[in-house]
Structure formats: C-alpha cells, structure tokens
Amino acid sequence: MRDGAARKTTRLPIRGVVFDVDGTLLLSNRSLGGYEVLPGAIEVLSTLKARHVPFALLTNGSAYARSDSPSMMTR
C-alpha cells in the first residue's frame, strides 16, 4: 500500500466447513472407553446449522466402530 491508501478486500461467502472430529469437537479417552464433547462444539454446529452453512464431520480415528459414529454425533 502506498501513501496510506486503504486496501480493499472482498470476502467470499463461506460455502462450507469441514471438521476433524477428534480433538476439535470430541476428545477421545481410550482408557475409559469413551469420549467427551469439547466446550463450544455443540454451539458451533448449532450456529452453522441455523445459518444454513453446510458442514462435514471427518475422522481418521479408529477408537470406535463405524457403527458407533452416528450415535456419538447426535448426543
């Protein structure tokens, strides 16, 4: 920028969000055989849903069976 001129920025709309579940939304505790929902996780997903922002939940963790994943996300 020259001579103190303000730089124009254009913000693009958010088209979607992807989360890696373990460590961002949930914290797995393999020794106890469970997990805990991290603070703010429910609020973030609720806000995205209310604003119609698509989101995907991904994980590479294998601490739980695939069949357990949907129930973990609905609690």
C-alpha positions as CSV (number, residue, x, y, z in Angstrom):
1,M,0.0,0.0,0.0
2,R,1.2,3.4,-0.9
3,D,0.6,6.7,0.8
4,G,-1.6,5.2,3.5
5,A,-4.3,4.1,1.0
6,A,-6.7,1.6,2.4
7,R,-6.5,-1.8,0.8
8,K,-9.9,-3.1,-0.4
9,T,-10.7,-6.7,0.4
10,T,-13.5,-8.8,-0.9
11,R,-14.8,-11.5,1.4
12,L,-16.3,-14.5,-0.2
13,P,-19.2,-16.2,1.5
14,I,-18.5,-19.4,3.5
15,R,-19.5,-22.3,1.3
16,G,-19.0,-25.0,4.0
17,V,-16.9,-26.1,6.9
18,V,-15.0,-29.4,7.5
19,F,-14.1,-30.6,11.0
20,D,-11.7,-33.3,12.0
21,V,-13.9,-34.6,14.9
22,D,-11.3,-35.9,17.4
23,G,-9.6,-33.0,19.1
24,T,-11.9,-30.3,17.7
25,L,-15.4,-31.4,18.6
26,L,-14.8,-34.5,20.7
27,L,-11.9,-35.7,22.9
28,S,-11.5,-39.5,22.9
29,N,-10.5,-41.2,26.1
30,R,-9.5,-44.7,25.0
31,S,-8.5,-45.8,28.5
32,L,-12.1,-45.1,29.7
33,G,-13.6,-46.3,26.6
34,G,-15.5,-43.1,25.9
35,Y,-15.2,-39.5,24.8
36,E,-16.3,-36.1,25.9
37,V,-17.8,-33.3,23.9
38,L,-15.4,-30.3,23.9
39,P,-16.7,-26.9,25.1
40,G,-18.3,-24.9,22.4
41,A,-18.7,-27.8,20.0
42,I,-22.5,-28.1,20.2
43,E,-22.9,-24.3,19.9
44,V,-20.6,-24.1,16.8
45,L,-22.5,-26.9,15.0
46,S,-25.9,-25.4,16.0
47,T,-24.9,-22.0,14.7
48,L,-23.7,-23.4,11.4
49,K,-27.0,-25.3,11.1
50,A,-29.1,-22.2,11.9
51,R,-27.2,-20.2,9.3
52,H,-27.6,-22.9,6.7
53,V,-23.8,-23.4,6.4
54,P,-23.1,-26.9,5.2
55,F,-20.6,-28.9,7.3
56,A,-18.9,-32.3,7.2
57,L,-17.5,-34.3,10.1
58,L,-14.5,-36.4,9.3
59,T,-12.2,-38.6,11.4
60,N,-9.3,-40.9,10.8
61,G,-9.6,-42.3,14.3
62,S,-10.3,-46.0,14.8
63,A,-11.0,-46.0,18.5
64,Y,-14.7,-46.7,17.9
65,A,-16.5,-48.9,15.5
66,R,-18.0,-47.2,12.4
67,S,-21.5,-48.1,13.6
68,D,-20.9,-46.1,16.8
69,S,-20.1,-42.9,15.0
70,P,-23.7,-41.7,14.2
71,S,-24.8,-42.1,17.8
72,M,-21.7,-40.2,19.0
73,M,-22.6,-37.2,16.8
74,T,-26.2,-37.0,17.9
75,R,-25.6,-36.8,21.7
